[in-house]
Amino acid sequence: MFQKIPVTIITGFLGAGKTTLIRNLIENAGKRRIALVINEFGDIGVDGEVLKSCGVDSCREEDIVELANGCLCCTVADDFLPAIEALLKRAPALDHIIIETSGLALPKPLLKAFDWPQVRARITVDGVIAVVDAAAVADGRFVDDAEAQAAERAADPSVAHDNPLEEVYEDQLLCADLVILNKTDLLQAAEIARVTGVIEATNARVKIIATSEGRVDADIALGLEAGAENDIASRPSHHDTEEGHDHDDFDSFVLDIPPLTDPETYLRRLGDIAGRHDVLRMKGFLDVTGKPMRLLVQGVGARFRQHYDRAWAKDEARKGRLVVIGQKGIDRAAIEAALG
């Protein structure tokens, strides 16, 4: 009997932990043959590189499709449909497809694409998962006063706001079947409870799993059976009345970084710069003198972490590069000067 291939859409704001979640899922997905569609905001394919190096037999490098031409929610017809159609031709047939949207993507336009006849006949959306950085919510990254905002929305759901970070974050929550409340190891129990309440005030129907390092049972995350393409109307968006959506509220640029001799000091410097210039996200690979492996760096606001992820290939240029993402008007010149 013919069965549709289940698809999981994984959304979440910049640095929430989407790639870490996906890596955990494919490492613990048993014998499922899984394909990944990865979309990033920025010119360095960090997430695709991280996933390609995971070494899981059930998710081969040729089953990872990277879409770097803008944000997937804006390029559904040009990028998404051809990628999906190509994956559906793979033999043997796939057991599951995971789509990681960019951190600035709105999931609803992508979800609507699954209602297109040429897609609907072959695949179904098992679920939309929103990954949330618990510490970022607790720190007021998306709303200056999260509890006051939640109370206001509970009293009047039609209240409008013009904070672009908040709109993207809320659209991702409102479209979700499951929220992965990630990085809870950075918070106390009372803070976790408060953040959970804020999420529930935005989307009362969503299920929430609190965790850290993206650790979630693959059978749960990849077995929601939501059929989300049949439930689009119940997933409101700040942009429902708009003809389209763009990302003019955000900027990104890439910096070439010379070889480092003292990476620890450099990382502290990056954190200071990110905090002073309100950088939303920094990530990339750095060359450390005398080290055979490249240094993977990931920053969310002023919080940074790093590890050596793999050896530089023999035919690969040892070149440090960082993508920087911030709101419109971020001072590229000042950031470059501070790093000089």
Summary of the structure (lengths in Angstrom):
residues: 340
radius of gyration: 19.7
end to end distance: 62.0
largest distance: 62.1
contacts: 1104
relative contact order: 0.16
helix: 36%
strand: 25%
